[in-house]
Amino acid sequence: MGINRFVLVLFPMYILIASIKNQYLKQAWTFFSILFLAMHIILFVNNYWSG
């Protein structure tokens, strides 16, 4: 099984995100994605990663 079943569900989300026409919503999505990426990088660097 592994991670394939989790990644398979994520693929349609990329299509849905790409179809967003509202510029404000796209910017909000990008902002929160970058914020969560930074949070995960900080957790990984400080050995708090549990992934």
N, C-alpha and C positions, 0 to 999 in steps of 0.2 A: 504494500500500500504506500507507505511513505508520504512524502510531501506533495506528490503529484495530484492528489485529490484536493488539496488546498489551493494549489496554483491554478488548477483547471477552473475553479470557481472565480478566480480573480480576472481571468481574461475578458469576460463580458463587461466587467466594470470599466475597463479601459475604453471600450466602445461607448458606453454610456457617458463617461466623463468627456470624451472627445465630442460628443453630440451636444454639449451644453452651449447654448447661444448667448446667454447672459454674461456679459463681460465681468460684472461685479462678482457673480458667483464663481467664475473661473479664477479671478484674483483671490477670492477668499479660500478656495480649494487649494490653490498654490501656496498661499501663506500658511495654512494649517499643515499642509504636507511638509513644508520646509521646517516648520516648528517641531513637528513630531520626529523628523529626521535628525534634527539637531539634538533633541532630547535623547534619542536612541544612541547617537554617537557619544554623547556625554556619559550615558550609562555604561556603554561598552568600554570606553577609555578608563573609567573608574572601577572596573570589575564588578559592576552591579548587573551585568547582563544575565538574563535568565532564559534566553531564547533557545 
